[in-house]
């Protein structure tokens, strides 16, 4: 088999369980290739970012999510 059409025909003739095994094998191969091509890096390599001065210290009554979602302060 050297063409995709031949491979598809051969895979189509397999029993369902073997088709599932083939699918899982192909998915794993793709996952490994994607991970291998991605450049691995650590979060420690990201340079620090300055967000400016603290306007007021946070306390337990602060609702940060509400402020972000609703735009209130």
C-alpha positions, -999 to +999 in steps of 0.1 A: +000+000+000+014+033-010-015+056-015-041+070+009-069+054-011-053+020-007-048+026+030-084+037+034-097+006+016-076-016+038-087+001+070-124-001+059-121-039+055-108-043+091-132-054+119-145-025+140-123-033+170-092-032+148-104+001+132-107+016+167-072+004+175-058+019+143-076+052+151-061+053+186-027+045+173-029+072+147-041+097+173-012+089+195+013+093+166-002+127+158-001+138+195+036+128+198+045+146+166+027+178+178+044+176+211+078+170+195+075+199+171+064+223+199+093+242+215+093+232+252+098+261+276+093+268+312+071+295+328+103+305+346+117+317+312+090+343+308+103+377+318+085+396+346+060+422+337+053+454+355+017+463+359+023+497+375+018+509+411-007+493+435-036+518+438-048+503+470-041+471+488-065+442+485-086+431+514-110+402+520-140+423+509-127+430+474-146+414+445-120+412+418-141+390+395-171+414+397-148+443+390-133+426+359-166+413+345-188+442+353-162+470+349-170+484+384-145+496+409 
